[in-house]
Amino acid sequence: MAGSVWAALGLSLACILALSLISPAWFQSHTFSFGVLTYCSWPRGDSWNQSCGTFRSLEDIPDFAWKVSAAILLGGWLLLAFNAVLLLSWALAPKGLCPRRGSGPMPGVQAAAATTTIVGLLVFPVSLASPFAKEACGASSVYRSGQCQLGWGYVTAILNAVLASLLPTIGWPRRTKVQGRTIVFSGDTEKIILMPEMSK
């Protein structure tokens, strides 16, 4: 049961970050919005009539800091997706096949994904000094968005990174067997709970 919850959390974090990465709503002005991989423009007062574009490769991205951020964020997403697949396979594996200790099969992968994503999120606002962002946002500069406002895509990516960094710290109860009894160590209360062994 707990493995399924962890797998669902890991999978949802990977999906939410993917949605954030393809979202053009990281920074928005009255007629333009852009994200890491996409951008949209529309006539003033008619936001329903949008025309959107995609940066198909790193070469198409207009600024070096933007390219670095995109590469780091995509690396963080790949680590999250890899961790989600590991968690899913770990949760669905037969009970005796994988040991059920620690906070998942590889908590380091989750922590590395969270750290990588946070670094990418910190680097992305440097791209506000690019000519592309200045055209969209007016007098923007490094960590200053000019006339643009923070969009839901960037906020969602930040919340995703925070949740991804908290997931490995939650941990699972540690278990061990002593003289035919299962002992559950709870990290929250530091108490030992003796449980009779269930017949298999």
C-alpha positions in Angstrom: 0.0 0.0 0.0 2.7 2.5 1.0 4.7 1.6 -2.1 1.8 2.4 -4.3 1.4 5.8 -2.7 5.1 6.5 -3.2 4.8 5.4 -6.8 1.8 7.6 -7.4 3.6 10.6 -5.8 6.7 10.1 -7.9 4.7 9.7 -11.1 2.6 12.8 -10.4 5.7 14.9 -9.7 7.2 13.8 -13.0 3.9 14.6 -14.9 3.5 18.0 -13.2 7.1 19.0 -14.0 6.5 17.9 -17.7 3.4 20.0 -17.8 5.3 23.0 -16.4 8.1 22.6 -18.9 5.8 22.7 -21.9 3.7 25.5 -20.4 4.2 28.9 -22.0 3.0 30.6 -18.8 6.2 31.2 -16.9 6.3 34.9 -17.5 3.4 36.8 -19.0 2.7 40.3 -20.3 -0.6 41.7 -21.8 0.1 40.3 -25.3 2.9 37.7 -24.8 3.9 34.7 -22.6 6.8 32.4 -22.6 8.2 29.4 -20.7 11.2 27.2 -21.1 10.2 25.5 -24.3 7.2 27.4 -25.6 5.9 30.9 -26.2 2.5 32.4 -27.2 1.4 35.8 -28.4 -2.1 37.3 -28.9 -3.7 40.6 -29.9 -4.3 43.1 -27.0 -7.6 42.3 -25.3 -8.1 39.0 -27.1 -6.2 36.3 -25.2 -8.4 33.6 -26.8 -6.9 34.1 -30.2 -3.3 32.9 -29.4 -0.6 31.8 -31.7 2.1 29.7 -30.0 5.5 28.4 -31.0 8.0 25.9 -29.6 11.7 25.9 -29.3 12.4 22.6 -31.0 16.0 22.3 -30.0 18.5 24.0 -27.7 19.8 25.9 -30.7 16.4 27.6 -31.2 16.4 28.9 -27.6 17.4 32.6 -27.8 19.7 33.0 -24.8 22.7 31.0 -23.3 21.3 31.2 -19.8 18.0 30.0 -21.1 19.6 27.1 -22.8 21.5 26.1 -19.7 18.3 26.3 -17.6 16.4 24.2 -20.2 19.1 21.6 -20.2 19.2 21.4 -16.4 15.4 21.4 -16.1 15.1 18.6 -18.7 17.8 16.7 -16.8 15.9 17.1 -13.6 12.7 15.9 -15.3 14.5 12.8 -16.7 15.7 12.0 -13.2 12.2 12.4 -11.8 10.8 10.2 -14.6 13.4 7.6 -14.0 12.7 7.7 -10.3 9.0 7.4 -11.0 9.6 4.3 -13.1 11.8 2.8 -10.3 9.1 3.5 -7.7 6.4 2.0 -9.9 8.4 -1.1 -10.6 9.4 -1.4 -6.9 5.7 -1.1 -5.8 4.5 -3.6 -8.3 7.3 -6.2 -7.8 6.4 -9.4 -6.0 6.9 -9.0 -2.2 10.0 -11.2 -1.8 11.8 -9.8 -4.9 12.8 -6.4 -3.6 13.7 -5.5 0.0 11.3 -3.0 1.4 13.7 -0.8 3.4 14.5 2.9 3.3 12.5 5.5 1.4 12.2 3.7 -1.9 14.6 1.9 -4.2 16.9 4.9 -4.7 16.1 8.0 -2.6 19.3 9.6 -4.0 17.8 9.7 -7.4 14.8 11.7 -6.1 17.1 14.1 -4.2 19.3 14.6 -7.2 16.2 15.3 -9.4 14.9 17.8 -6.9 18.3 19.6 -6.6 18.7 19.7 -10.4 15.3 21.1 -10.8 15.9 23.8 -8.2 19.1 24.8 -9.9 17.4 25.1 -13.2 14.6 27.2 -11.7 17.2 29.5 -10.2 19.1 29.9 -13.5 16.0 30.6 -15.7 15.3 34.2 -14.5 18.8 35.1 -15.7 17.3 34.8 -19.2 15.1 37.8 -18.5 18.1 39.9 -19.6 17.9 38.4 -23.1 16.7 40.4 -26.1 13.8 38.0 -26.5 12.6 38.6 -22.9 13.2 42.4 -23.2 11.0 42.5 -26.3 8.2 40.7 -24.5 8.6 42.3 -21.0 9.9 45.7 -21.7 12.7 46.8 -19.3 13.5 43.3 -17.9 16.9 42.3 -16.6 18.4 39.5 -14.5 15.8 38.5 -11.9 13.6 41.5 -12.8 10.7 40.8 -15.0 9.9 44.3 -16.2 6.2 44.4 -17.3 5.8 40.6 -17.2 4.2 38.9 -14.3 5.0 35.5 -12.9 2.8 32.8 -14.5 1.4 29.6 -13.2 3.9 27.4 -15.0 6.9 28.8 -13.1 5.0 28.7 -9.8 4.0 25.1 -10.4 7.6 24.1 -11.3 8.7 25.7 -8.0 6.1 23.9 -5.9 7.0 20.6 -7.7 10.7 21.1 -6.9 9.8 21.7 -3.2 7.6 18.6 -3.1 10.3 16.5 -4.9 12.9 17.6 -2.3 10.6 16.7 0.6 9.7 13.3 -0.7 13.0 11.6 0.2 13.0 13.1 3.7 9.6 11.7 4.6 11.0 8.1 4.7 9.3 4.8 5.3 9.3 3.0 8.6 12.3 0.8 9.0 11.7 -2.9 9.6 13.8 -5.8 10.8 13.2 -9.3 12.0 14.3 -10.4 15.5 13.5 -13.9 16.7 10.6 -14.4 14.4 9.0 -11.1 15.1 8.8 -8.1 12.9 10.0 -4.9 14.6 8.9 -1.6 13.1 11.0 1.4 13.9 9.1 4.6 13.5 11.3 7.7 12.8 8.6 10.0 14.0 8.2 8.6 17.6 11.4 6.6 17.9 9.4 3.7 19.5 9.8 0.1 18.7 6.5 -1.7 17.9 6.6 -5.5 18.1 4.3 -7.3 15.7 3.6 -11.0 15.6 4.7 -12.7 12.3 1.9 -13.3 9.9 1.6 -16.7 8.3 2.7 -16.6 4.7 
